[in-house]
Amino acid sequence: MPPPPADSTVSRLFLGPALRAQPDRRLVSLVRDGYENAFEEIVRRYGKPLVRYAGAIVPSHRAEDVTQDAFSKALLALRGTDKEIELRPWLYRIVRNTALNDLRDQPPAP
């Protein structure tokens, strides 16, 4: 069965609350099947804690950008493999690596 259209009012009303009850493993499976709403739920579930975590590594004004970049990498990785993952630690590892890369790539302060 193909995923529901992303802009469908029905999919927004019924999938949002239903997705909130899904375990991480199921959300990963839905993302891999093309359900964008499932990735939106992952971002809703982990976004704030990951921004705080990134803020402990990079300057706070960069934390949101680092986290957004990490989520982009995570989405591409999820769609690119069917390897089983533990979502929470996997996301934290991506944020950590992205934050460390951001620190490395920043020009040194004068």
Secondary structure in CASP SS format (residue, H / E / C, confidence):
PFRMAT SS
TARGET T0000
AUTHOR 0000-0000-0000
METHOD secondary structure of the structure
MODEL  1
M C 1.00
P C 1.00
P C 1.00
P C 1.00
P C 1.00
A C 1.00
D C 1.00
S C 1.00
T H 1.00
V H 1.00
S H 1.00
R H 1.00
L H 1.00
F H 1.00
L H 1.00
G H 1.00
P H 1.00
A H 1.00
L H 1.00
R H 1.00
A C 1.00
Q C 1.00
P C 1.00
D H 1.00
R H 1.00
R H 1.00
L H 1.00
V H 1.00
S H 1.00
L H 1.00
V H 1.00
R H 1.00
D C 1.00
G C 1.00
Y C 1.00
E H 1.00
N H 1.00
A H 1.00
F H 1.00
E H 1.00
E H 1.00
I H 1.00
V H 1.00
R H 1.00
R H 1.00
Y H 1.00
G H 1.00
K H 1.00
P H 1.00
L H 1.00
V H 1.00
R H 1.00
Y H 1.00
A H 1.00
G H 1.00
A C 1.00
I C 1.00
V C 1.00
P C 1.00
S H 1.00
H H 1.00
R H 1.00
A H 1.00
E H 1.00
D H 1.00
V H 1.00
T H 1.00
Q H 1.00
D H 1.00
A H 1.00
F H 1.00
S H 1.00
K H 1.00
A H 1.00
L H 1.00
L H 1.00
A H 1.00
L H 1.00
R H 1.00
G H 1.00
T C 1.00
D C 1.00
K C 1.00
E C 1.00
I C 1.00
E C 1.00
L H 1.00
R H 1.00
P H 1.00
W H 1.00
L H 1.00
Y H 1.00
R H 1.00
I H 1.00
V H 1.00
R H 1.00
N H 1.00
T H 1.00
A H 1.00
L H 1.00
N H 1.00
D H 1.00
L H 1.00
R H 1.00
D H 1.00
Q C 1.00
P C 1.00
P C 1.00
A C 1.00
P C 1.00
END
